[in-house]
């Protein structure tokens, strides 16, 4: 019995270590990538500033003053796009088509957050709510609403076209994107929110001074606003939870099996329709949380804020990839290396 207990505890410890490695490993890779990218780009910028400072000596000083704050702002923006991309990858990994309506799911998450803040202001309770409770309330409501909306979109616009050619659900996704955008515009312009809805929040306090740089006789502070800090923490938590769900839980195993081979997964007893609906639920919830956090940081939301991370952003990325791919192939061919 003692031997069995020892073996069981060893297995449990190993399984816990494996879980921590699976869940926290990508976070370590993410941090390494952030540090490496920031260092590489900073080095390139400094080298260019040194070259340009030969003619204008004050350029190097301006770069040193601005660069740390630009890196922090870029980090926050990167976490924003990461939370939006999670919803895209969840759907694309299972159904292998781009959900163009996800940008509008993101937009509606911001509108839901603005609506919650407006209702709190109207009831006179916004000032008495602690900031962290407000953020948690807004994010959870936006996740619930947008997750349900994403499941509804999948049931109406995508599931009937699952066996159709690849282009057909893509067109349907673009149509759903336009429908959601116009519905949001109709509701916002005929409600007290207005077209540009103001995202009213409690007082989050003063910006956090990370450190100060001494540049000549000037002391330049590098700051991080509490809203940005909340955004980074929330995005990191969402990444960790999603990574745990996909790589550790039975649901994640079913999602990966469905993505790898849908007919075989169905034969093995997996309810494919249910798994796809849950995938849309998770992706839509993440998109709604990203929209709520984005509105929290920016301060206003409108029906068109989903265009850049949605259809327009995907279109730009595809066009850029296409031309870079063909240009590079042609360039290698011309110099005789292909």
Secondary structure, 3 states (H helix, E strand, C coil): CHHHHHHHHHHHHHHHHHHHHHHHHHHHHHHHHHHHHHHHHHHHHHHHHHHHCCCCCHHHHHHHHHHHHHHHHHHHHHHHHHHHHHHHHHHHHHHCCCCCCHHHHHHHHHHHHHHHHHHHHHHCCCCCCCHHHHHHHHHHHHHHHHHHHHHHHHHHHHHHHCCCCHHHHHHHHHHHHHHHHHHHHHHHHCCCCCCCEECCCCCCCCCEEEEEEEECCEEEEEEECHHHHHHHHHHHHHHHHHHHHHHCCHHHHHHHHHHHCHHHHHHCCCCHHHHHHHHHHHHHHHHHHHHHHHHHHHCEECCCCHHHHCHHHHHHHHHHHHHHHHHHHHHHHHCCCC
